[in-house]
Amino acid sequence: MSNIPDARPTAPQTITTAVLLMRIGAALSAASVVLTLVTFGAFKDDIAAQLNASNNTVTQAEIDTAVAVGISFVLFIGVVSVVLWLWMAWKNAQGRSWARAVASVLGGFNVVFTFFGFVGGQYMGLVLVLQTATLAIAIGALFLLWRPASTTFYEAVDAHRTTVVSS
């Protein structure tokens, strides 16, 4: 009898497709960030009007600071979003069962924050289209991660890992 463990389980189509959707989600998130940054200048006048409406003594420096903070926030959230999409794709492709749980929680946050963005009127034009597509992709990926074939894969990977560690 050989001490060489059996080959690692092969991911089913549900996992392969979910991972592809996650990578597409990362690309759409990156595109949304770029589009938001490109169109951010158009919002500068809106920001100035809002700041002036709430405080008559707003200076141009304060408006510029508000715009810089907005751009920094968009960049930070965008980079974190892309990294999380790619990390979840990588770890779910490996069959890490914890990654499915983390992806589900992150997907739930995605649904909630996107909903608030829709209700708050934060998304317009092409950004609205990208956010809607990203939301659909997140829901589709999560659906696939919880299909019976995916569950069997996660269980097989866990069993394989246990076998390899105990050998």
Buried (B, 14 or more C-beta within 10 A) or exposed (E): EEEEEEEEBEBBEBBEBBBBBBBBBBBBBBBBBEBBBEEBEEBBEEBBEBBEEEEEEBEEEBBEEBBEEBBEEBEEBBEEBBEBBBBBBBBBBBBBBEBBEBBBEBBEEBBEBBEEBBEEEBBEEBBBBBBBBBBEBBBBBBBBBBBEEBBEBBEBBBEBBEEEEEE
